[in-house]
């Protein structure tokens, strides 16, 4: 009896002394005009809570809304938990300060964010596949444009290729909310908990990843997941059209993982049907043009590639839509399409390999996209070099988007396409 009591006492003491440690974060996700999710990664479950407010005195509290065990790779043994708390009834234009601490969490971590007002300028940065952007990339964009980015849009597959992406170590995740389009690696990942842990399922469910995000001056339609050679269903096309016409936002963009117009190797792969993207672009491109979606953002091909503004057949037109895959990597170029304006693969030699950052800046009725490269390793701010840039309005592109490339468009494949 005495022995059992001692053991129980020891268990109680060790449980009380065991505080959770931060592994990563905090990070922001699921941004809306009136809400934000704060997430963090810890080595124990259900620890921590969020204090927040318009000053560093905070004043409000948000408890954990969900917490999942996550893994970083199949078979990984490390215990990691992603906890999220939803902050509701927020007001655009106010800078919110927040702190994650308490409730069994050791230490504290802070951050801040500001939901842009409807007519404010809006700055968006992008990532996807094997390229998660860094604090250096964000600093470069901030200096170039003169304001911090408001939003980070991720085209998916970062889960496998992005290394420690899901640890959210970079400072940028504390202040720039993440919108993520699901990729094939998230969908196919054997551990279901690895994929959706960054979400709190506001406005979407695990088996229905499409969502629509109004944030500042833009509406983001994050499309339904359609893989490989498949086409949209009639129901999915109706959903997309409903989202594109049911908004007062003058800027509308579409984001999904699988690309529509590609010169990468996925453009020649067939999965029992036509090459990837061919059916989908015939279905959805007329909707993009009808509802003034100026850019469809994709990933999947592990290169930077940007089409001219085009119609559904790839014909150039200032009233068309640009297809842009900003996920610079070292995959191959499988073809040279007449509609492709810029193409860059990063090279195979780590010493000469480049990465880069793409940003979209919306200011009134003017928009600008720029893509700058930098060395993969040991990069400094002065190392960034421009590779692509064009401008447009909500209804048409300017001439700079239609001029032929004056710079090398990347190399032809050194090896045959492969899945
Ligand atoms: Fe992919």
Boltz pocket constraint, residues with backbone or C-beta under 6 A from the ligand:
constraints:
  - pocket:
      binder: B
      contacts: [[A, 157], [A, 183], [A, 184], [A, 185], [A, 257], [A, 299], [A, 300], [A, 301]]
      max_distance: 6.0
